[in-house]
Amino acid sequence: MSEPLSLYVHVPFCSSRCGYCDFNTYTASELGDGVDRASFHTHLASEIAMAARTLAPSYQVDTVFFGGGTPTLIGASALCDLLARIRDEFDVAANVEVTTEANPDSVDPQMLEELVTGGFTRISIGMQSVAPHVLATLERTHTPGASSTVAIAARAAGFDHVNLDLIYGTPTESNDDVHRSLDEVLDAGVDHVSAYSLIVEDGTALARRVARGEIAEPDDDVAAERYELIDDRLSHSGLRWYEVSNWSTPGSECRHNLAYWRNRDWWGVGPGAHSHQAGRRWWNVKHPRTYAARVSAGMSPAEGHEETTSEQQRLERLMMGLRVREGVLANEVECPQSAVLDLAERGLVEVEPAHEPAARIILTRRGRLLADAVARELAVISDAPAGLDAPTAKQANPT
């Protein structure tokens, strides 16, 4: 039987660069010569064919995710052509989930309808906030209200699932700003929300502004307060958390992202994209010009690879599995029961059902705020020689 496979297609273009972004994306002025945005999808199609020659017929594609960057900048026709190429090259599940990311100023109602007709089932729209001063701090180009308008239009066009992305913890943001953003999200009637704490990444415009003292460093305690506010509002409105940074109505979880958290196999198409197959990982060259030259010459765009050990794979299952609502099997953590009970007594995890062979370790809300620290603690305990004391969990960002 075919194994399930997820395809990620990276479209590395943006109309402008947001101040906090460190993704592998390029504006028109950053691309330079040798890259034609209008025809770049043909290079992506070439790698899709390479992936099919390598993997098919061992796999059946059941999720496809077009990310970036802003995939919708290449147009509905190019995106639908790429999806058609995937269908030609692979065995594609009848209920395949097909997602594209979008910014509100990169789509219109006609384009949304074209995407649905072409087979797209899910759209994820960058919203971040409705507060003008927060959008200005993040250097977002869309106007307040534009994202929710697109979300409503996407539902009207026939998308099965619509997600809105939020960023919280921006230094200029207030609790009232977050409430107003959530009001708009809930009024839009979306079935999925992603909310991420603002992180100041090295090398970004935001990091330089923080270093110059123009903007304060995001506060971890404020971020934790905002996370709880978001969780309360969404939970009371019927969207429950299923991963630390994601909420949905029952049955509307993003299957593609769940494939990552469950450590399944995926192939990443495009510049800088990462792939995973049976413990082997590889990654593509980052610049679109180099990527295009390689695939045009029939060469693999891969820049490097690694073989993960069984121990690395176990730790990855722990780190990723703890982030989802279903948690991890206690007997796979390989640490003393007393250590798990200690985490439970500290209010960081629950064990369900307790004292059963199939018990699962699940993060509490406080544990979600410290997810990385809890995972590190369990990992250290699992590897520690007998008699060593477990480390104390430290404050971590809720992402």
Buried (B, 14 or more C-beta within 10 A) or exposed (E): EBEBBBBBBBBBBBEBBBBBBBBBBBEEEBBEEEBEBEEBBBBBBBBBBBBBEEBBEEBBBBBBBBBBBBBBBBBBEBBBBBBEBBBEBBBBBEEBBBBBBBBBBBBBEEBBBBBBEBBBBBBBBBBBBBBEEBBEBBBBBBEBEBBBBBBBBBBEBEBBBBBBBBBBBBBBBBEEBBEBBBEBBBEBEBBBBBBBBBBBEEEBBBBBBBEEEEBEEBEBEBBBBBBBBBBEBBEEBEBBBBBBBBBBBEEBBBBBBBBBBEBBBBBBBBBBBEBBBEBEBBBBBBBBBBBBBBBEEEEEBBBEEEEBEEEEEBBBBBBBBBBBBBBBBBEEBEBBEEBBEBBBEBEBBBBBEEEEEEBBBBBBBBBBBBBBBBBBBBBBBBEBEEEEEBEEBEEBBBB
